[in-house]
Amino acid sequence: MTTFTRRHARRLCSATCLAAAALFATASAQAQDSVKIGFVYFLSGAGAAYGTPARDSAAMMVDALNEGSLPAPYDTVGINGVSIEPIFIDEAGGTRKQIAEYRRLVEREGVDMVIGYNSSGNCNALAPIIEELETLTNFFHCGNPGLFEDVDTDPYYVVRSAPMGTMDQVALARYLAAKFPDALSVSGVNQDYSWGQDNWVEFKAAMTALKPDTTYKNALFPALGAGDYGSEISALASDPADITFVSFWGGDADALMLQAASRGLGDDTTFAFTLGTGVIDGLGENTIEGTIVGARGPNSYLAKSTPLSDWFAASYEETYGRYPPLGAYVAAQGILAIKAAAEKAASETGNLPETDAIIEALRGLTFETVDGYPITMALHNGHQGISDTAYGVYTGWDSDAGMPIIEDVTVYPAECVNPPEGVTAVEWIESGFEGANC
């Protein structure tokens, strides 16, 4: 027998019924002392290089929101006047552990919502569980397009305010075509799970569309968390390509860069790290000069100065004694997406709107972020965000400023590097980016 849920009820309603339901949901929102949110980040293992700053950022943001000390448009207390009660969980341990932890958060801790998850594998595994348990969950950073194209094709409780990784590959291909026109060969080193596999497929397709004379040498897929990349570096060094594409993140990215630098591989190939600012966060002046770097959007060292982004960078540095790493930026945007939607859905301050009303408010929502560029919930019926993104070249370390020097930065508009609604990422790329607005 099919279980009849609120989700089924909404989809059986007419447009009039839905409008009435939304009004009722907002009007009947529960007054409560706090909103309990589960935050899930990698706090151990190789992913901790990425997840620990994300946790730190979330803790700082929660404190500031509860004090009402953020700049506009987020200068109201908590979420619509309701203070935030955080519960932090480690994402390490594999998908079975994360499914058990998620059920515990919902069924025993009684969280109102969950914000978290960096691993695309965890996001894929959790999506059906989330829809079953009917708890709003914002995947703050996992980026595989297959989440909504293949796994959760009719999402309701699952949302992803982070843009898909597709924009990383498309923007990088555009950057190479414009800035490195003489680069004619490419190798790839990507982690052997959905994130790395999808990224390589999309990047090759984008390069083929923009530079059809490109040849491909090595396509290497070490295991997530492998740590030792001696065999991969040997393969790359034996037949170096003009460009080596890498979508590693966290400690894996740092380890690959260090091991490649020790072998002098940066002299023979130009590395292109789609999460390169994260590598700079970990390695600083030990980053290979000449590396092309992205940041899953114009985050971190590619951010634009605004009152909100300036506040974020200064507050993080004051709190933790360092410039905010990439993970800190994306963790903050995951929280702000929910705050912006909840306050759009609310009829009065001091109540947390019903989940249905928050989800409805997310559809098509454009919200400001701490990198200075907005995100719009434009794809998959408003469950998937898109944003501008940027690439540049790391050319050295400014010791006086304690900051990297990144030159030749190009910012790509969201509509230039993300597929339109209703088209899969690879289909759009293979069509020659039909409808792209650059």
C-alpha positions in Angstrom: 0.0 0.0 0.0 1.3 3.5 -0.9 1.9 5.8 2.1 0.0 9.0 1.6 2.3 11.9 2.6 2.1 15.7 2.5 4.2 15.5 -0.7 1.5 13.4 -2.4 -1.2 15.7 -1.2 0.5 18.8 -2.6 0.9 17.1 -6.0 -2.8 16.1 -6.1 -3.9 19.7 -5.4 -5.0 22.1 -8.0 -3.2 25.5 -8.3 -5.9 27.0 -6.1 -5.5 24.3 -3.5 -1.8 24.8 -3.5 -2.1 28.6 -3.0 -4.5 28.1 -0.1 -2.2 25.4 1.4 0.7 27.8 1.3 -1.2 30.5 3.0 -2.4 28.1 5.7 1.1 26.7 6.2 2.5 30.2 6.7 -0.3 31.3 9.0 -0.1 28.2 11.1 3.6 28.2 11.5 4.7 27.1 14.9 6.0 29.6 17.4 9.1 28.1 19.0 12.1 29.1 21.0 14.6 27.7 18.6 15.1 26.0 15.2 17.1 22.8 15.6 19.5 22.3 12.6 21.7 19.3 12.0 25.0 20.4 10.4 27.0 17.7 8.7 30.7 18.2 7.7 33.8 16.1 7.4 35.5 16.5 10.8 38.0 13.6 10.5 40.0 11.9 7.7 41.2 13.5 4.5 37.9 15.5 4.1 38.5 17.4 7.4 40.8 19.8 5.5 37.6 20.9 3.9 35.0 20.1 6.5 36.5 21.6 9.7 36.6 25.1 8.3 33.0 24.6 7.1 32.0 23.6 10.7 33.9 26.6 12.1 32.1 28.9 9.6 28.7 27.5 10.5 29.4 27.9 14.2 30.4 31.5 13.6 27.4 32.2 11.4 25.0 30.7 13.9 26.4 32.9 16.7 26.3 36.0 14.6 22.7 35.2 13.4 21.5 34.6 16.9 23.0 38.0 17.9 21.5 39.7 14.8 24.9 41.1 13.9 25.2 40.2 10.2 25.0 43.0 7.6 21.8 43.5 5.5 20.0 41.6 4.1 20.6 39.2 6.9 20.5 41.6 9.9 17.5 39.9 11.6 17.9 37.6 14.5 18.3 33.8 13.8 15.9 32.6 11.1 12.9 34.9 11.1 13.5 35.8 14.7 13.9 32.2 15.9 17.3 31.4 17.3 19.3 28.5 15.8 20.3 25.5 17.9 23.1 23.6 16.0 23.9 19.9 16.2 27.2 19.1 14.5 27.9 15.6 12.9 31.0 14.2 11.3 30.4 13.2 7.6 33.3 10.7 7.7 32.7 6.9 7.9 30.9 6.0 4.6 27.3 6.0 3.4 25.9 3.4 5.8 27.1 5.4 8.8 25.7 8.6 7.3 22.3 7.0 6.7 22.2 5.9 10.3 23.3 9.3 11.5 20.7 11.1 9.4 17.9 8.9 10.8 19.2 9.6 14.3 19.1 13.4 13.6 15.5 13.2 12.4 14.0 10.5 14.6 15.8 10.9 17.9 17.2 14.5 17.9 14.1 15.9 16.3 15.9 18.4 14.0 13.8 20.8 12.0 16.1 20.6 9.0 19.6 19.5 8.0 22.3 21.4 6.2 25.4 19.6 5.1 27.2 16.9 3.0 30.2 17.5 0.8 30.6 14.0 -0.7 28.5 13.3 -3.8 28.4 9.7 -2.8 26.7 10.5 0.5 24.3 12.9 -1.1 23.2 10.2 -3.6 22.8 7.6 -0.9 20.8 10.0 1.4 18.4 11.6 -1.1 15.9 8.7 -1.0 16.0 8.5 2.8 15.4 12.3 3.1 12.4 12.1 0.8 11.1 9.2 3.0 11.6 11.0 6.3 10.2 14.3 4.9 12.8 16.6 6.4 14.1 19.6 4.6 17.7 19.0 3.8 20.0 21.5 2.0 23.1 19.8 0.4 25.4 22.8 0.9 28.2 21.7 -1.4 28.1 18.2 -3.1 28.0 19.0 -6.8 27.3 16.0 -9.0 24.6 16.6 -11.6 23.4 13.0 -11.3 21.8 13.8 -7.9 18.7 15.3 -9.6 19.3 13.9 -13.1 19.4 10.2 -12.1 19.0 9.6 -8.3 16.2 12.0 -7.1 14.5 13.0 -10.3 11.4 14.5 -8.6 12.9 16.2 -5.5 10.8 17.8 -2.8 12.6 17.7 0.6 16.1 17.6 -1.0 17.4 21.0 -2.1 20.9 22.0 -3.1 21.8 25.7 -2.8 25.3 25.0 -4.1 25.7 25.0 -7.9 26.5 21.8 -9.7 30.0 21.0 -10.6 29.1 21.3 -14.2 29.9 25.0 -14.1 33.4 24.2 -13.0 34.1 22.1 -16.1 32.4 24.4 -18.6 34.1 27.5 -17.2 37.5 25.9 -17.2 37.1 24.8 -20.8 36.1 28.3 -21.7 39.1 29.7 -19.8 41.5 27.3 -21.5 40.2 28.1 -24.9 40.6 31.8 -24.3 43.8 31.9 -22.2 45.7 28.8 -23.3 44.9 28.4 -27.0 48.1 26.5 -27.7 47.3 23.8 -25.1 46.3 20.8 -27.2 46.6 17.8 -24.9 44.9 17.0 -21.6 45.2 14.4 -18.9 42.9 14.0 -15.9 43.3 12.8 -12.3 40.0 12.5 -10.5 38.6 10.6 -7.6 37.0 7.3 -8.4 33.4 8.0 -7.5 30.5 10.0 -9.0 32.1 13.4 -8.4 35.3 12.6 -10.2 33.8 10.5 -12.9 31.1 13.1 -13.7 33.6 15.9 -13.8 35.9 14.2 -16.2 33.0 13.3 -18.6 31.8 16.9 -18.5 35.2 18.4 -18.9 36.1 16.2 -21.9 32.7 17.1 -23.5 33.2 20.8 -22.9 36.7 20.7 -24.4 35.5 18.8 -27.4 32.8 21.4 -28.0 35.2 24.3 -27.7 38.5 22.8 -28.8 37.7 19.7 -30.9 41.4 19.2 -31.8 42.2 18.4 -28.1 43.8 15.0 -27.5 43.5 13.1 -24.2 46.4 11.2 -22.7 45.9 9.8 -19.2 42.6 9.4 -17.4 43.4 8.3 -13.9 40.9 7.5 -11.1 42.5 6.8 -7.8 40.3 5.9 -4.9 38.8 8.6 -2.7 41.2 9.2 0.2 44.1 7.2 -1.4 46.7 9.6 -0.1 49.6 8.2 -2.1 49.7 9.2 -5.7 53.1 8.0 -6.8 51.8 5.7 -9.6 49.5 8.4 -10.9 52.3 11.0 -10.9 54.7 8.6 -12.7 52.1 8.0 -15.4 51.6 11.8 -15.8 55.3 12.4 -15.9 56.0 9.7 -18.5 53.8 11.4 -21.0 53.0 14.9 -19.8 50.0 16.7 -21.3 49.8 20.4 -21.7 47.0 20.6 -19.1 46.3 18.2 -16.2 42.7 18.5 -15.0 42.1 17.7 -11.3 38.8 17.8 -9.4 40.2 16.5 -6.1 39.1 18.2 -2.9 40.2 18.2 0.8 43.3 16.4 1.9 43.5 14.5 -1.4 44.0 17.7 -3.3 46.7 18.9 -0.9 48.5 15.5 -1.1 48.5 15.3 -4.9 49.8 18.8 -5.2 52.7 18.3 -2.7 53.7 15.0 -4.3 53.6 16.4 -7.8 55.7 19.4 -6.7 58.3 17.2 -5.1 58.7 15.4 -8.5 58.9 18.6 -10.4 55.8 17.7 -12.5 54.7 21.4 -12.5 57.5 22.1 -14.9 56.1 19.7 -17.5 52.4 20.3 -17.3 50.0 23.1 -16.2 47.7 21.9 -13.5 44.1 23.0 -13.4 42.5 22.4 -10.1 38.7 23.1 -10.1 38.9 23.5 -6.3 42.4 25.1 -6.4 41.8 27.9 -3.8 41.2 25.0 -1.4 44.7 23.7 -2.2 46.1 27.2 -1.6 44.3 27.3 1.8 46.2 24.1 2.8 49.6 24.6 1.1 50.1 28.4 0.8 53.4 29.2 -0.8 54.0 25.5 -1.5 51.3 25.6 -4.2 52.8 25.0 -7.7 53.1 28.4 -9.4 51.2 28.6 -12.7 48.4 26.4 -11.5 44.9 27.3 -12.8 42.6 27.6 -9.8 38.8 27.7 -9.3 36.7 27.8 -6.2 33.3 26.1 -6.9 32.0 29.6 -7.6 33.8 32.9 -7.1 34.6 32.0 -3.5 37.6 32.5 -1.2 40.4 34.5 -2.9 38.1 35.1 -5.9 35.3 36.7 -3.9 34.1 40.3 -4.6 34.1 43.0 -2.0 30.6 43.8 -0.6 29.6 44.8 2.9 28.5 41.2 3.5 31.6 39.5 2.0 33.9 42.0 3.8 32.1 41.3 7.1 32.5 37.5 6.6 36.2 37.6 5.8 37.0 40.0 8.7 34.8 38.1 11.2 36.3 34.7 10.3 39.8 36.0 10.5 39.1 37.7 13.9 37.5 34.5 15.2 39.9 31.9 13.8 43.1 33.8 13.0 43.2 33.0 9.3 41.5 34.0 6.1 38.4 32.0 5.5 39.1 28.8 3.5 36.9 27.7 0.6 34.9 25.3 2.8 34.0 28.2 5.1 32.4 30.2 2.2 30.2 27.4 1.0 29.0 26.5 4.5 27.9 30.0 5.0 25.9 30.1 1.8 24.1 26.9 2.7 22.8 28.6 5.9 21.9 31.9 4.2 19.8 30.1 1.5 17.5 28.7 4.2 17.3 31.9 6.1 16.4 33.9 3.0 13.7 31.4 2.0 12.2 31.1 5.5 12.0 34.8 5.9 10.4 35.2 2.4 7.8 32.6 3.4 7.0 34.1 6.8 3.9 36.1 7.6 5.3 37.5 10.8 8.6 37.6 12.7 9.1 35.1 15.5 7.7 32.0 13.8 9.5 29.3 11.8 7.4 28.7 8.6 6.3 25.2 7.8 8.6 23.2 5.7 6.3 23.3 2.7 6.3 27.1 2.8 10.1 27.3 3.0 10.4 24.9 0.0 7.9 26.9 -2.0 9.8 30.1 -1.2 13.1 28.5 -2.4 11.8 28.1 -5.9 13.3 30.8 -8.1 14.8 32.5 -5.1 17.8 34.7 -5.6 19.8 35.3 -2.4 23.0 37.1 -1.6 26.1 35.2 -0.5 29.3 35.9 1.4 31.4 35.8 -1.8 29.6 38.8 -3.2 27.8 37.0 -5.9 24.1 35.9 -5.7 22.8 32.3 -6.2 19.5 31.7 -7.9 17.5 28.5 -7.3 16.8 28.1 -11.0 17.0 24.4 -11.9 15.0 21.2 -11.1 11.9 23.1 -10.2 13.8 25.4 -7.9 15.7 22.8 -6.0 19.1 23.4 -7.6 21.1 26.7 -7.4 23.2 28.3 -10.1 25.8 31.0 -9.7 28.6 32.8 -11.5 32.0 31.2 -11.3 35.6 32.3 -11.8 39.1 31.0 -12.7 42.5 32.5 -12.4 46.2 31.6 -12.3 48.2 31.3 -9.0 51.5 33.1 -9.7 53.0 33.3 -6.2 52.7 34.2 -2.6 52.6 37.7 -1.1 54.4 37.2 2.2 53.7 40.7 3.4 49.9 40.3 3.0 49.9 36.6 3.8 47.8 36.0 0.6 48.2 34.3 -2.7 48.7 36.3 -5.9 46.0 35.2 -8.5 46.1 36.8 -11.9 44.2 36.7 -15.1 40.9 36.2 -13.3 37.8 35.7 -15.4 34.3 35.6 -14.0 31.7 33.7 -16.0 28.0 34.5 -15.6 25.7 31.8 -14.3 23.7 31.5 -17.5 27.0 31.0 -19.4 28.2 27.9 -17.5 25.1 26.2 -16.2 22.6 24.3 -18.3 19.0 25.6 -18.6 16.1 24.1 -16.9 15.0 20.7 -18.4 18.3 19.7 -20.0 20.9 17.4 -18.6 24.3 18.7 -18.1 26.0 16.5 -20.7 23.2 16.9 -23.3 23.6 20.7 -22.9 27.4 20.6 -23.3 27.2 18.3 -26.3 24.6 20.6 -28.0 27.3 23.2 -28.0 25.9 25.0 -24.9 22.6 25.9 -26.6 21.0 28.8 -24.9 24.1 29.9 -23.0 24.3 33.6 -22.3 27.9 34.7 -22.1 
